[in-house]
Amino acid sequence: MTHQESLTKVIEEIREEYPGMLILENEPFSKHGSMRVGGPIRAIASPGDVFSLSKVCSFLKRNAIAPFILGNGTNVVIPDEGLDLFMIKTEKLTKMWMQSDGSLYAEAGNSLARVSQFAQSNGRAGLEFASGIPGTLGGGILMNAGAYGGEMKDYIRTVIAIKLEDQSMYEIEAKDCDFGYRHSLFEDGGYVILAAVFDLPEGDKDAIAEQMRTLNEKRRNSQPLDLPSCGSAFKRPVGGYAAALIEEAGLKGYSVGGAQVSEKHSGFVVNKGGATYDDIVALMDHIRKEVKKNSGITLEPEMKIYPKKMILVDQTPVEIPEELKEEFEKFKQERAKQKKDEEN
Ligand SMILES: Cc1cc2nc3c(=O)[nH]c(=O)nc-3n(C[C@H](O)[C@H](O)[C@H](O)COP(=O)(O)OP(=O)(O)OC[C@H]3O[C@@H](n4cnc5c(N)ncnc54)[C@H](O)[C@@H]3O)c2cc1C
């Protein structure tokens, strides 16, 4: 059975098990990603709760397919040709409550804005920095998203996640999540983040709300929020700021096709209209080369640009059927090459 046939089979199986589940087939990713770029995805399913999500994962595993977990698509760029992926969108995992010990429990599909507002309404401080980040909690944890001096890791007690390898659910303490600058244990794609528990200090509700307003106004004044983007295109390099280095290299406003270094904030790559995946990749490459030439510093992309023809097969070797092995090897080689290209 080819990978495409396995995908068709698993979609049928899941539809049969969960007739009410929203599963979009051959759905343009441009409708789901904040860059507004990307071709058809074989399937995007939105399980209604964590139990059906975990069942979907086990159906996929049985068919040697690994899921691509999609939050709000604010850090993801997909090729125009589309990808044969089974995406699981977490948009329906939105339960959230305060626990009796004062901690906050929130499912991964909640927007960061909603989680920080919920914390504020319960007189809990700390998440003000996250109220303007347009992603979900799951995406925010995976990226260890941060702004204005705060990071997700600062207030996380535990993360509840499914480990795809053994399909079991784990509650992982923050110290074991390998959190770093825009990095976590979850980045290798081995887990589905379901929820997190936060320890947040008590605070004055009005003061917290005021701080959120101030930070969000700062964001509106400094960022090109009127144009599609994935936020900062590059991570902050040691000893500098990506935006300043890009500006110093003379690239403010520079464009390739419809992709442009924002006129308002040089750290953002925006889609000024009709940008293609190739435009974005070519612009990112040009920026990296020019900045390296000008300052000697190598910029590392922050937004996740997925390679053409990428497939995700279940990574447990014994589970890979003979007929998928060749495709898996090709995929591994393409990923290795992409990583190498990024490093150069
Ligand atoms: C205008 C704008 C401003 C931004 N400002 C900031 C900022 O200030 N600070 C900052 O850090 N980022 C910022 N970002 C980037 C982005 O919003 C964050 O990285 C955010 O955390 C991504 O969340 P998401 O739900 O959109 O994730 P997605 O883009 O959907 O996914 C990102 C990655 O996380 C994975 N993922 C998502 N959910 C899960 C899950 N439940 N389990 C496992 N894996 C998962 C995906 O597979 C993918 O690898 C900005 C983006 C935009 C467009």
The ligand as an SDF file (V2000), in Angstrom:
LIG
                    3D

 53 58  0  0  0  0  0  0  0  0999 V2000
    1.6090   38.7450   14.1560 C   0  0  0  0  0  0  0  0  0  0  0  0
    2.3520   37.6900   14.9070 C   0  0  0  0  0  0  0  0  0  0  0  0
    3.0000   38.0000   16.0930 C   0  0  0  0  0  0  0  0  0  0  0  0
    3.6990   37.0130   16.7920 C   0  0  0  0  0  0  0  0  0  0  0  0
    4.3270   37.3510   17.9670 N   0  0  0  0  0  0  0  0  0  0  0  0
    5.0030   36.4080   18.6420 C   0  0  0  0  0  0  0  0  0  0  0  0
    5.6580   36.7400   19.8770 C   0  0  0  0  0  0  0  0  0  0  0  0
    5.6010   37.8620   20.3660 O   0  0  0  0  0  0  0  0  0  0  0  0
    6.3480   35.7640   20.5050 N   0  0  0  0  0  0  0  0  0  0  0  0
    6.4260   34.4760   20.0170 C   0  0  0  0  0  0  0  0  0  0  0  0
    7.0710   33.6350   20.6430 O   0  0  0  0  0  0  0  0  0  0  0  0
    5.8130   34.1430   18.8550 N   0  0  0  0  0  0  0  0  0  0  0  0
    5.1120   35.0680   18.1600 C   0  0  0  0  0  0  0  0  0  0  0  0
    4.4850   34.7230   16.9960 N   0  0  0  0  0  0  0  0  0  0  0  0
    4.6470   33.3620   16.4480 C   0  0  0  0  0  0  0  0  0  0  0  0
    3.5400   32.3600   16.8660 C   0  0  0  0  0  0  0  0  0  0  0  0
    2.3200   33.0090   17.1660 O   0  0  0  0  0  0  0  0  0  0  0  0
    3.9750   31.5310   18.0630 C   0  0  0  0  0  0  0  0  0  0  0  0
    5.1130   30.7450   17.7410 O   0  0  0  0  0  0  0  0  0  0  0  0
    2.8730   30.5960   18.5570 C   0  0  0  0  0  0  0  0  0  0  0  0
    3.2810   30.0160   19.7430 O   0  0  0  0  0  0  0  0  0  0  0  0
    2.5010   29.4900   17.5640 C   0  0  0  0  0  0  0  0  0  0  0  0
    1.2800   28.9230   18.0020 O   0  0  0  0  0  0  0  0  0  0  0  0
    0.2710   28.2170   16.9850 P   0  0  0  0  0  0  0  0  0  0  0  0
   -0.8450   27.6360   17.7620 O   0  0  0  0  0  0  0  0  0  0  0  0
   -0.1180   29.1270   15.8940 O   0  0  0  0  0  0  0  0  0  0  0  0
    1.1940   27.0550   16.4400 O   0  0  0  0  0  0  0  0  0  0  0  0
    1.2900   26.4960   14.9390 P   0  0  0  0  0  0  0  0  0  0  0  0
    1.8340   27.5670   14.0660 O   0  0  0  0  0  0  0  0  0  0  0  0
    0.0010   25.8800   14.5470 O   0  0  0  0  0  0  0  0  0  0  0  0
    2.3750   25.3690   15.1490 O   0  0  0  0  0  0  0  0  0  0  0  0
    3.7040   25.6940   15.4930 C   0  0  0  0  0  0  0  0  0  0  0  0
    4.4340   24.3940   15.8340 C   0  0  0  0  0  0  0  0  0  0  0  0
    3.8520   23.8040   16.9910 O   0  0  0  0  0  0  0  0  0  0  0  0
    3.3340   22.4990   16.7140 C   0  0  0  0  0  0  0  0  0  0  0  0
    2.1260   22.3570   17.5360 N   0  0  0  0  0  0  0  0  0  0  0  0
    1.0800   23.2100   17.6260 C   0  0  0  0  0  0  0  0  0  0  0  0
    0.2050   22.7770   18.5470 N   0  0  0  0  0  0  0  0  0  0  0  0
    0.6960   21.6030   19.0440 C   0  0  0  0  0  0  0  0  0  0  0  0
    0.2460   20.6690   20.0190 C   0  0  0  0  0  0  0  0  0  0  0  0
   -0.9080   20.8280   20.6850 N   0  0  0  0  0  0  0  0  0  0  0  0
    1.0060   19.5610   20.2740 N   0  0  0  0  0  0  0  0  0  0  0  0
    2.1780   19.3730   19.5990 C   0  0  0  0  0  0  0  0  0  0  0  0
    2.6520   20.2230   18.6640 N   0  0  0  0  0  0  0  0  0  0  0  0
    1.9260   21.3320   18.3960 C   0  0  0  0  0  0  0  0  0  0  0  0
    3.1190   22.4800   15.2180 C   0  0  0  0  0  0  0  0  0  0  0  0
    3.1600   21.1360   14.7090 O   0  0  0  0  0  0  0  0  0  0  0  0
    4.2800   23.3220   14.7360 C   0  0  0  0  0  0  0  0  0  0  0  0
    5.4630   22.5600   14.7350 O   0  0  0  0  0  0  0  0  0  0  0  0
    3.7580   35.6870   16.2910 C   0  0  0  0  0  0  0  0  0  0  0  0
    3.0860   35.3690   15.0950 C   0  0  0  0  0  0  0  0  0  0  0  0
    2.3910   36.3480   14.4110 C   0  0  0  0  0  0  0  0  0  0  0  0
    1.6570   35.9870   13.1430 C   0  0  0  0  0  0  0  0  0  0  0  0
  1  2  1  0
  2  3  1  0
  2 52  2  0
  3  4  2  0
  4  5  1  0
  4 50  1  0
  5  6  2  0
  6  7  1  0
  6 13  1  0
  7  8  2  0
  7  9  1  0
  9 10  1  0
 10 11  2  0
 10 12  1  0
 12 13  2  0
 13 14  1  0
 14 15  1  0
 14 50  1  0
 15 16  1  0
 16 17  1  0
 16 18  1  0
 18 19  1  0
 18 20  1  0
 20 21  1  0
 20 22  1  0
 22 23  1  0
 23 24  1  0
 24 25  2  0
 24 26  1  0
 24 27  1  0
 27 28  1  0
 28 29  2  0
 28 30  1  0
 28 31  1  0
 31 32  1  0
 32 33  1  0
 33 34  1  0
 33 48  1  0
 34 35  1  0
 35 36  1  0
 35 46  1  0
 36 37  1  0
 36 45  1  0
 37 38  2  0
 38 39  1  0
 39 40  1  0
 39 45  2  0
 40 41  1  0
 40 42  2  0
 42 43  1  0
 43 44  2  0
 44 45  1  0
 46 47  1  0
 46 48  1  0
 48 49  1  0
 50 51  2  0
 51 52  1  0
 52 53  1  0
M  END
$$$$
